[in-house]
């Protein structure tokens, strides 16, 4: 296993533990609009994302839609 693959596995594991057992919606509501736009951009440009990243990206999209609906205009 290369160092890149080990790093990738570590990052995926950290993402999974971050999202398990916590209220994702309340955590994402604390993320600034600018950071949310950056996260969504990362999701759109990811080549073959890992399952944990796909899950996180779906959460980002849901949070962004909530913000857009609440504000009445494009937020992120």
C-alpha positions in Angstrom: 0.0 0.0 0.0 1.5 3.3 -1.0 1.7 6.3 1.3 -1.0 8.0 -0.8 -3.4 5.1 -0.3 -2.7 5.0 3.4 -3.4 8.7 3.7 -6.6 8.3 1.7 -7.8 5.4 3.9 -7.0 7.5 7.0 -8.9 10.5 5.6 -11.9 8.3 4.8 -11.9 6.8 8.2 -11.7 10.2 9.8 -14.6 11.4 7.7 -16.7 8.4 8.7 -16.0 8.9 12.4 -16.8 12.6 12.1 -20.2 12.0 10.7 -21.2 9.0 12.8 -22.9 9.8 16.0 -23.2 13.6 15.5 -26.0 15.8 14.2 -24.6 16.6 10.8 -27.2 19.2 10.0 -26.4 21.3 13.1 -22.6 21.0 12.4 -23.1 22.1 8.8 -25.3 25.0 9.8 -22.2 26.5 11.4 -20.1 26.3 8.2 -19.9 29.7 6.5 -21.4 30.2 3.0 -18.0 30.7 1.5 -16.7 27.4 3.0 -19.8 25.6 1.9 -19.3 26.8 -1.6 -15.7 25.5 -1.5 -16.8 22.1 -0.2 -19.4 21.8 -2.9 -16.9 22.7 -5.5 -14.6 20.0 -4.2 -17.4 17.5 -4.5 -18.1 18.6 -8.1 -14.5 18.2 -9.1 -13.6 15.0 -7.3 -12.5 12.1 -9.5 -14.0 8.8 -8.3 -14.8 9.9 -4.7 -14.9 7.5 -1.9 -18.2 6.5 -0.4 -17.6 8.6 2.7 -17.0 11.6 0.5 -20.2 10.9 -1.5 -22.2 10.8 1.7 -20.6 14.1 2.9 -21.3 15.7 -0.5 -25.0 14.8 -0.3 -25.1 16.4 3.2 -23.5 19.6 1.8 -26.0 19.7 -1.1 -28.9 19.3 1.4 -27.6 22.1 3.6 -27.0 24.3 0.6 -30.6 23.8 -0.6 -31.9 24.7 2.9 -29.9 27.9 2.8 -31.0 28.8 -0.6 -34.7 28.1 0.3 -34.4 30.1 3.5 -32.6 33.1 1.8 -34.7 33.0 -1.3 -31.7 33.4 -3.6 -28.5 31.5 -4.5 -26.3 31.2 -1.4 -23.9 28.4 -2.3 
